[in-house]
Amino acid sequence: MPAQGTDGLRRRLARLRGDGHPPRPLDARALSALAANPGCRRRALLDGAGVDKTALARALGAPAPFGQSQFAFSRGHAFEARVHADGCAALVRMLRAATADRSPEPAAVEQPDLTADGPAGRAARTALALAEADAAGAGVWTVLVHPILELRVAGSPVHLEPDALVVAPDGTRTVVEVKSFPILDGTADPAKVGGAVRQAAVYALALEERGDADRLADVVLLVCPKDFSNLPTAAAVDLRRQLAAVRRQLARLTRLTDIAAELPPDVTFDPERPGEELADAVARVPAAYAPECLATCELAFHCRARAREAGDVTVLGRAVRGELGSLTTIEAVLAAAHGDAPQMGATPDAGADPAVTALRRAARLRAEALGGASARAGGVR
């Protein structure tokens, strides 16, 4: 993109989030949520512009209870310190055990200093540390703690911070995700594991973008508390399926320039603006609400309220929405179920639509079941 176009987009995004408001950094958690719902242009624009969605939701009167308690924050720091014990030698031991690594014992474990000014400086320092790790002697493992990687998303650069990145003596890069949910008797919550692997896939994409695809491990090392203790245990989880899915879904994101171009130049999401003005601004950007958004997006309560007002079937979940086909509102669904579906078009056989056929059959079975129950209840004295 030409420099003039880049500067124009930067000014446009600054206007969208409100003059004087610094951009909120886009992290892997947000990107994994976007990958899970790539059709939501609203979140893509707000996250890409760096809008403070927490403050925006509060201004809209629909705050979401996101964030950790101070206790959980402190416990997380203590747990991460255990993971990085002995100069990260403990982490290397967990990785070798989880992957059944049969290479010789490590001659040394290096933990380079990644301190630098700003995300761009830290990203440059991370690149230098990776090059130094590749040039290290035989048997030397390198652990990068909280490195910074860069990934272009919808045409804009994003800086990402994995928990850790382990470089083996042969140059293999393994992404490490440190999570607070427990592994109980060798198993963990599948939904939480899936979210962690999706985040790791975002980091893996950043490594691919910098040319490390051929040295990227097929697994992510997931480090969690063991049972009900604060002792770390690790598992190697296959990354390939989620990596392919996240790559495909992020590629579907509409470029920020295209979404911003559809808005009037005076539109802003500045949380200091009046609530009615903000509600109108947010409504101008299409959303793709689903119940899963409640766990991943600060604007989920606002979007859910608007979807309920419109009678949108998305409030019933993506699976139900997919089954209903062309029926997009609850009113249309009820009309189709009771044989009154004028919106199904001019075809004389409206039941040709599989969704309508299934709905009418379900409604008939329900009526028969309720009628039989009422008759049986009426016969009781």
N, C-alpha and C positions, 0 to 999 in steps of 0.2 A: 504494500500500500504506500503511495507517495507520502512524503513528510507532511504536506499540506493537508491531505486527507486524514492522516493520523492525528494531527493537531486539532482538526475540526471535530473528529470523533471524541477526542479527549475533552474538549470544551463542552460538547453535547452531553457527555456522560456526567461531567461535573455539574452541569445545569440540572440534570435529572435527579441527582442525589441531593442537590441543594448547595448553593454557593457557601463556601466556608466549611463544608463537611468533608473530612478526608475519606477516601474510599476504604470500605471494609475489604480486607483481603479475602480472596476466594480460595478456599482450602479443599482438600481431597474429600472431606465429608460432604461439602456442598456439591462438588462435582459428581460424587457417586449418587447423590440424590437426584441430580439433573439427569444422570445416565439412566436412572430407574424410571424417570418421567420426562423423556426428551421432548414431548409435545407441549410442555408448559412454557410458552413464550414469556409469560409474566415473570416466572422465577429466573429464566435465562437472562432477561433484561435487568432485573433488579440486582441479581448477583453479579452480572457482568459490569454493571455501572458502579458496583460497590456501595449500594444503598444499605443503610442500617435497617434491616427488616424488623428487628426487635423494636426499635423506636417507632418505625412506621406502623407496625401492628398495634402498638400502644396508642398511637395517635388516632387510629381507626376505631379504637374502642374494642379491640379483639386481641388482647395480649396472649401470648403462648408461654407456658411455663417451661422455657428452655434453660439449660445451664446446670452446673454441678453445685452442690452444697460445699461449704468450706471444708467440712469433714471429708467428703469424697475427694476433694481436690488434694488435700494433705495426704490422704491414704494413697492416692494415685502416685504422688511424688515419691512417697516412701517405697511403693512397690517398684517403680521404675529404677530407683537407686539400687534395689536388690538385683534387678535384671542386669544392670551395668556394673555389678560388683567385680572386683579383681581386675580393673582396667578392661572390662568387657570380656575377659576370659571365660566367665560363666556363660555369657551369651553364646560364645563360639562353641562351648561344650554342649549347650542345649541344641544348637543347630546341627552339630555333627551327630548327636544322638537321634534327633528327630528324622534326619535324612539317611541314617545308617552309613555315614561317611567312613570309608575305610582307608583314607589317606593317612600318611604318617602324622604323629602328634605335632601340633603347632610348635614351630621354633620360637615364634613370638606373636603377640597380638598387639597391633598398633591402633591407637585411637587419636587421629590427627585433630588438631585444633582448627575449628571451622569458623572462628570469630572473624567478623568483618562488618563493615558499615552497610546497613540496609540489606534488603532481600537480594538485590542484584549483586552486591559485593559478596554476600554469602554463597550465592549460586556460583560465582566465579571461583570462590575458594573451594567449594565442593568439587567442581570440575578439576581443579588442580590436585585435590586430594585423591580423586579417582585415578588420575594419571600417575601419581606417586605410588598408589597401591599396586597398579599394574607393573610398575618398575621395581617393586620390592623384591627382596631375595626369596629363595626357595623356602617354603614352609612358613612364610609370614602371612598371617591373616590381618585384615584391616577392618575396623568397625567405625563407620561414620555415624555419630550420634546426632540426630536432628539436622541432617543435611538439608540443603535447599536445591530443589530441582525445578526446571522451567518447562512448561507445557503450553502450547498454543491451543486455545479453546475458542471456537467460533470466531477465529481471526484475531484474538487478543491473547497476549502472554499472561500466564498465571504462574505464580511462584508457590510451590508445594513443599511441605515439610514432613517427610516420613519420620516415624519414631527412630528408626535406625536402618542402616544399609550395610550388609556384611559382604566384603570382597574376599573370596577364597584365593589361595595361592595361584590357582589356574585362571584367575580373573572373573570367575562366576560371581554375579551380583545377586544377592538374595534380599528381598524386601522384608523388613521385620515390622510387625504390628503388635504393639503392646496394649492390651485391653484390660478393663477392670472386671468384666464378667467372668465367672469361674468355670473351670473345667472340672466337672464332678464325675468321678469314677471313669475318667477317660472320654466323657462326652460333654458337649456344650450346646447351648441354645442354637438351633440351626439358623434362625433368622438373624441372630447377632453375628454368628460366624459368617453368614452370607454378606452382611453389611461390611464386616471387616475385610473380607476378601475383595469386595467391590472397591473399597478404598485403596487397598494394595494394588489393584489393577490400574488405578489412576496413576499411582507412582510408577508402575511398570511401563505405562505408556510414555511417561516423561523420560524414562531411561531409553526406551525405544527411539524416541524423537532425537536424542543426542547421539544415536548410533550404537547403542549397546544391546540391540535386540539379540545378536548371536551369543551374548554372554549373560543373558538374563535367565535366572533359575526358573523352572517350571512351577515352583511352589513358593508360597509365602510362609514365613515362620510366624505363627500366631502364638504369642506369649501371654498367658493368663494366670491368675491365682489358682493354685491347686486346692480343690475341694473348698473348705471354708477357711483356709489359712491365707496368709499374705505371702506365701512362698511361690515363686514362679515355676511354672511348668510350660512346656512348649509342644506344639504339634505342627507338622508340615502339611499344609492344605494346598491341593492342586489349584493353580492360578489360571490355567489356560482357558477354561470355558468362560470365566468371568472377564478375562482380559479381552477375548474376542467380542463379548457382548458389550462391554464398556467402550471398546474402540468403535464398534458399529453405532452405538447410541449417541456418543459424543459427536460423531461425524454428522449425525442428523440434526444437530442443533443449528438453528437459524443464526446467521451472523448478526452481531449486535447492530451493525450499521443498518441492516435491512429492517430490524424491529424498530429501532429508533426513528428511522425515516418515515414510518407510518404514523408517528405522533405529531401533533401540533408543536411548534417550536417553544411555546410557553408552558408546556406540561412539565411539572416537577413533582418529585416524590419527597420533597423536603419535609421531614417530620414536624417541623415548626409551623407548617401551613395549616389552615383550618381543616377539620375532619371531613367536611362535605367536599371540599376541593380535592383532598387526597383520595377520597372514595371515588370521585369522578375520574381522577387520573389513573388510578389502579384499574378501574373498569374498562379503560380504553385498551388495555393489553390483555389478550385472551389468556385464560388459565386452563389447565387440565387437572382439575381437582380429583383426588381419589382419597379414600380413608387412610391410605398409607402415608399421605402427606402430614398427618397429625404428628407423626414421630420424627419428621425430617425438616419441616418448613415452618418458620415463624409466622407466616401469613395463613396457615392452614385453617385456623378458626374463622378468619374473615372470609376466605374462599368457600368454606363449608356453608356458612350462613347464606352467602349469595347463591350457592348451588341449591340449597333447600328452598329459598324464596322462588327460584325459577323452576322448581320441581324437576331438576336435572337427575337423570338416573345414575349419574356418576357417584352420587352419595351412597349408592348401594354397593359400590366396589367395582374394580376393573373386570372381574370375572363375570359379574351380572351384566355389566355394560356391554361386554363382548357378546354375550348370549342374546341380547335384545336387538342387535342389528340396527335397523333404521329407526327403531322406536327410541327417541332421545329424551322423552319426558315421562314422568310417572303418570301424568294424566293420559298420555297416549297409550301407555301400557295397560292401564285400567280399561280404557275404551276398547282396546283390541281384545282384552280378555273376555269382555262381555258382548263381543260381536258388534261393536259400534266403532269402526275404525275408518272414518272417511279419509283420514290422511294416508291410508294405504294406496290411494290412487284410483284410477279409473278402471282398473282390472275388475271384472265381475267376481273373480274368485280371490278375495282378500286373504283367504286362508292359505294361499300358495306360499306366502311368506312363512318359513319354518318357525320363526319366533312367534308369529300370530297363532299358528296351528298349535304350538306347544302351550301357549298361554290359554287358549280356549279350552284345550283338553284339561289343563290343570284347574281352570275355573269350574268346568263341568264336574270333575271328580270331587272338588271341594264342596260344591253345592250338594252333590249326592251324599257325601259323607256327613255333612251337617244336617241334611234332611233326614237321613237315617237315624242320626243321634237324637234329633228332636222328636222323631216318632217314638223311639225307644223311651225317651224321657217322659213323653206324654202318656205312655202306657203304664207308668209306675204310679201306684196309689199309696 
